[in-house]
Each structure stands twice: as structure tokens, then as C-alpha cells.
Amino acid sequence: MKPEEKARQDIDQLLTKAGWLIQSVDEINLGAGLGVAVREYPIKSGFVDYALFVDRKAIGVIEAKSAGTTLSGVAEQSEKYIRNFPDNVLHFTLPLPFAYESTGVETFFRDERDPAHRSRRVFGFHKPETLLEWVKEDETLRERLQKLPPLITDGLRDCQIEAVNNLDLSFEETRPRALIQMATGSGKTFTAVTFVYRLIKFAKARRVLFLVDRRTLGRQTRGEFAQYFTPDDGRKFTELYNVQLLSSNVIDPVSKVRFFVFRFRDHDER
């Protein structure tokens, strides 16, 4: 089997697991399911490896490459495809909003509507329902992160104010990876709860994963969330949003914050 064929096989498996139906151009039936991925779909400038349709409308493309290909250099190709999609085919927007680059082992994703949009690594393909929900939103998450309201500073220490404001600035400048360093006893957990609340309420983040390295720390942090009074609403965080300490593979679908305990190999919890 050629590397390209192996990549297509792996991509097909990932798409199927995410709930997509895979079809060829000569057997298109966009009504067969909510999400349909069509191989070798013709566009204005040739063919795209996969065209993605949700609810019978074009929503994105996948550029497939053989394993080992550096995907960071492939975004220009998927960009060309979403901008040259036939305008006589039913679509949500043009250019198409979503683009993937994938080897079947590694997958990159891009939302064309994001400010300063760029591809980022993801674990696999999103479900058709997820893309449909996103495309119906007036603004993307990264757009909302640029419009966070001023921080209410009542009850916050100077170091906490500085930390949250700088995190807001990082998001505003489309730098989603940020590190906050604070001294012991300076209120790191309270700071974390503060910006988690801002992410959920104002940026409309669906879920926040909170990692801790000890179960006792997870319980303590959950207690901090339970005791946190929201500065603009006056109610406790847990009165507004559900939190869950993950202790099994059962995930509460309505929980906004999930605590997960991870352990280093040489860590011995007592």
C-alpha cells in the first residue's frame, strides 16, 4: 500500500469515528446523513481530497498528505481550496469556514473566521454537529476573547490583577498559550477561578479542563470554586455552573469545569 493510500485509509477511519459518512463523487447523496465527506471533490482549481458537507451544505475541506509530511507548510493548499470552492454549490459561507490538513496520524484544523486565523493541531476531526453549531455562531471563540470586559478588581490583590489583565491581553493578541507565575500564598487558585469565570461567562467557553497532580488538590480546588462569589452577579460560581472532579470515565455533559488528576511516574501520592 502506498503512503498516500495508507493516509486516506487512516483519515477515513477518523472521519467515521467522528460520525461522518464517506462518499465518492459519483455516488453523492448529501441527504444520507448530517455530515458527509466526499472524496476527490471538483472545485474551480482542480480537486480537493475531501469536501465536507453538513446538512447538505459545504462547510469545509480536508487536504490529505502522507505520514511524515510537515503539515505546517500545507495550509496554503487548503486555503486555496476553501477560497476556490464552486459558488453554485450550497454552502454556509465563502470562503468555506473550516479547513483541515491531515496525514491520518497528525491533523491540523483552522477556522477561517478567526482573527489572525492559523492552523492548530487537534486530536481528530470534529463531529458534524460541532461544526454546525460553530458555523451558526455570530462570533468565534477567539473573536470573543478579544472583547472581554474590564476586570472588576474589588477584592483582588495587585499581583492577581496584573496576572488576569496580562492573560486577557495575551488572548486579545491571539496568543492562546500563556503561563502565569505567582509566588506561594499569593492566591493562585483564586486567580485561576477568576479568569475561568471570565472565560465561561464572557468568552462563552463551553468547558474548562483543570489539571492537578494530586486528588486532594483537586478536592481543594473544587472547594475554591464552590466558595467563589462572582463579582458582577454576586452568586457563587457553583450556583451558576456545574463543576466535576473526574474520578471515572463518566463525564457529566453539563459540567463547565472538570478537574482531572494526573500523576508523574515517580510521584507517590500518600
N, C-alpha and C positions, 0 to 999 in steps of 0.2 A: 504494500500500500504506500502510495506517495505521501510525502509530508502534508501536502495541501489537502489530500483526501482524508487523512487522519484528523486534521484540524476541523474539517467540515463535519466529520462524524462526531467529534467531541462537542462542537458547537451545537449540533442537532440535539445531543443528549441534554445539554444545559438548557436549551430552549424548551424542550419537552418537560423537563423538571419544573420550569417556571410557568408552565401552563400554556405554552404556545403550540399551535398546530402548524406543521411544516408542510408546505406545498410547493410544487413546481409551477412554472409559468403556464404550462399547457393544461393544468388541472385546477386553476384558481377557483376557489369557492369561498369568498370572504364572509359568507354567512354561516360557515361551518362551525364557527366558534367566536368568542370575543376577540381573541388575539390570533392572528395568522402571520407567519413568517414565510415569505415567498422567495425561493432561491432564484438567482440569476435574473433579477427583475430589470426590464429595459428602462433606461432613463434617457435624457437628452444627449448625454455624452458617453453612451455605452451601456454597461450593465453594472448593477450593484449586487454584491454577493447575496445579501438578504435585504428585502424590503419588509418593514414591519407595519402591519395594519391592525388597528384596534377599532372595533365597532364599524368595520367596513371602510375606515378612513386611514390614509397613510399617516404614520406618526414618527417613523424613524428608519434608520438603516444600520446594517452591520457590515463592516469591512473585515473579511476573514483573511488571516495570514497563517503561514505555517509556524509550528512551535519554534521558539528561539528568535523570532523576529522582534526587533525593538519597536514596540508599539508607539512609543512617544513620537516617532517620526512618521506615523501613519495617519495622524489626524487630518493632514491636508487632503488626503484622498476622501475620507468620509465627509469632510467639509464640502468638497466638490460635489459629492453625490446628493447631499441634502439641499444644496443650492441649485441643482440641475434636475430636480425631480419634475416630472411632467405636470404642468399646471392644470391639465384637463382630467387628472385623476383626483378623486375625492381625497381631501387632506384636511388636517386641522389648521396648520399654518404653513406658509412657505417663507423662508426655508423650513424644512421639517425640523421639529424641535429637538429630537433626540438622535444621538449618534453613538454607536459602539465600534470599537476596534477589538478584535479577539483572535486568539490562537487556539481557543478551546481550553488552554491551560491558564492563560492570563487574559483578563478582559478589562478594557478601559471604557469609560462612559462619559458623555458630555451632554449637558443641557444647553442648547444653543441660545436660550433666552437669558441665561445668567449674565450678569455684568462681568466683563473680563473672562468670558467663558473659556474653559480649558478642560481637557480630558483628565479623568482621575481613575485610579484603579478601583475596581469593585469585585466582589466575590463571584458574581454571576450576572445573568440577565434579570431585569426586573419583571415582575408579573404584568400582564396586560392591564389588570385592574389598577396597578400602581401608576403606570404611565398615563392611563386615562384620568385618574384623579389629579395628577400633576398638571396635565395639559389644560385642565379646566380652571386651574387657579389663576387669579389675576396677576400674581407676582410669584416668583420663585423664592425659595428659602434664602438664597444669597442676596436677592433684592431686599427682602425684609430685614436681613441683618444689617443693611446699610441705613435703615431708618429707625433704629432703636431709639426710644425717647430718652431724655436726660435721666441720669441716675438720681433717685431720691436718696440723699446722703444721711438722713436722720438716723442716728444710732450706729453709724459706720465709723470705723477708725480711718485715719488718713491713709494708712497702707492698704486698707480694703478698698477705699475709694479709688486710689491710684490703680490697683490691680484690675478692678472691674472696668474702669474707664479705658485703660490700655487694651483690655480684651475687646471691648466694643470697637476701639479704633482698628485693631487687627482684623476683625470681621468686616468692618467698613471698607478696608483696603483689600478685601478679598484674600486675606491671608488666614485661612481657617485653622491652621496649626499654630498653637500658642502654648507657651509654658509660663505658669505663674509660680514664682519662688517667694515664699514667705517664711519668716522665722517661726520656730516653735512657740506656741502660745499667742500668735498674732491673729488668730481667728480664720484659719484657712478653710475650715469646713463651712463656717458661716458665709464666707466669701463665695464658696462654691455654690451653696444653696441660693445665694443672691443672684448669681448670673444664670444658674439653671432656671430659676423662676422667670428671668427676663427672656431666656431662650424660648421657653414654652409659651408664655403669655404674648410676647410682642413679636417674636420671630415665628411663632406657631410651629415650633419643633414638635414632631409627633411623639418622639421618645428620646430619653437621655439614658445612656448606659454609664453607670458609676462603678468604677473598678476599685476594689480594696484588696489588700493582701492577707487579711485575717477576718474570720467570721465575726469575731467580737467587734472589730472595727466597723463592719457592715451594719451590725445592730446599732452601734453608737451613732453612726451617720444617719441611719433611718430615724433615730430619735431626734437628731438635729433638724431633719426635715419636718418632723411632726410638731416641733416646738417653734418653727419659724413663722412669724407673723408677717404677711405680705404688706409692704409699706404703702401701697396705694389702695388696697382692698380692705385691709385690717383683719382678714380671716387667716387662719393657719393654712400653711401650704397643703397639708393633707386633707383639709376641708374642700379644697378646690381640685386637687389632683391626686390620683392613686399612686402609691409607691409600693414596690415589691422587692423583697430580698430573695433572689433566685437560689433555691435550695434543691431544685429538681429540674427536669426538662419540661415542666409545665409552666407556660408563660401566660400571665394574665393579659388578655388582649386590650384591656382598658387602662393599664398602668402606664403612667407617663414617665416615671423614673424607675429604673431597675438596677439593683445593686448586685454585682457579681463578684464572688470571691475567687481570686486566682492565687496560686501558690508557686513560688520558685522551687526548683527541685531540692535545693538544700535548706528549704525553710521548714522548720519543725514547729508547728503550732501547738502550744501547750495550754 
